[in-house]
Amino acid sequence: MATHDATVTNDTAATKLPDGVRTLDQITPDRATFPGCRVFVHYNGPTDQLSSASMGMVVLEPGAKPHDPHRHPEEEFMLVASGTGEILCGDTTTQVGPGAVMYCAGDVLHNIVNTGPVPLTFYWSKWMAKGF
């Protein structure tokens, strides 16, 4: 699985994603290049309707980020499960906490940073439709 910093690159060459459930105890965290960041990839590969899709969880220690601000062709959601931080999406930085959801269209600059005193956990999902 290719990565850039701690950003998971969607794997278009993988086997089609299987139906079912993946629990956290089935996943080994990916090595992240930024200190204080653990990345858990639940799924990464094509589906019946998407050329690529990935979904996973990231745990950021206080002050940590998974990567520098970046952009990629896939659309993306991020859902904050616990902790507090800042999400950059386009030209706007927003203070976030549990239940906050970010959506960024493809090629929109974005990032997340843990600005709180406890770990920040968020889930992400990225996808690229077939034909793009």
Long-range contacts (C-beta under 8 A, 24 or more apart in sequence): 1-30, 1-41, 1-44, 3-30, 4-67, 4-70, 5-32, 5-33, 5-34, 5-66, 5-67, 5-68, 5-70, 6-30, 6-32, 6-33, 6-34, 6-37, 6-39, 6-58, 6-66, 6-67, 7-66, 7-67, 7-70, 7-72, 8-39, 8-41, 8-44, 8-54, 8-56, 8-126, 9-72, 10-44, 10-45, 10-52, 10-53, 10-54, 10-74, 10-126, 10-127, 10-128, 11-44, 11-45, 11-52, 11-54, 12-45, 12-46, 12-51, 12-52, 12-128, 14-44, 14-45, 14-46, 15-45, 16-45, 16-46, 16-47, 16-48, 17-43, 17-45, 17-46, 17-47, 17-53, 24-57, 32-66, 34-64, 34-65, 34-66, 34-67, 35-61, 35-64, 36-60, 36-61, 36-62, 36-63, 36-64, 36-114, 37-61, 37-64, 37-65, 37-66, 39-66, 49-129, 49-130, 50-127, 50-128, 50-129, 50-130, 51-128, 51-129, 51-130, 51-131, 51-132, 52-126, 52-127, 52-128, 53-125, 53-126, 53-127, 53-128, 54-124, 54-125, 54-126, 54-127, 55-123, 55-124, 55-125, 55-126, 56-123, 56-124, 57-81, 57-121, 57-122, 57-123, 57-124, 58-112, 58-121, 58-122, 58-123, 58-124, 59-119, 59-120, 59-121, 60-85, 60-112, 60-113, 60-114, 60-119, 60-120, 60-121, 60-122, 61-114, 61-119, 62-114, 62-116, 62-117, 62-118, 62-119, 63-113, 63-114, 63-115, 64-113, 64-114, 65-111, 65-112, 65-113, 65-114, 66-112, 67-111, 68-111, 69-109, 69-110, 69-111, 70-109, 70-110, 70-111, 71-106, 71-107, 71-108, 71-109, 71-110, 72-106, 72-107, 72-126, 73-106, 73-107, 73-128, 73-132, 74-106, 74-126, 74-127, 74-128, 75-103, 75-104, 75-105, 75-106, 75-126, 75-127, 75-128, 76-102, 76-103, 76-104, 76-110, 76-124, 76-125, 76-126, 77-101, 77-102, 77-103, 77-124, 77-125, 78-102, 78-110, 78-112, 78-122, 78-123, 78-124, 79-122, 79-123, 79-124, 80-120, 80-121, 80-122, 81-121, 81-122, 81-123, 82-118, 82-119, 82-120, 82-121, 83-114, 83-116, 83-118, 83-119, 83-120, 83-121, 84-114, 84-115, 84-116, 84-120, 85-112, 85-113, 85-114, 85-115, 85-116, 85-120, 86-112, 86-113, 86-115, 87-111, 87-112, 88-112
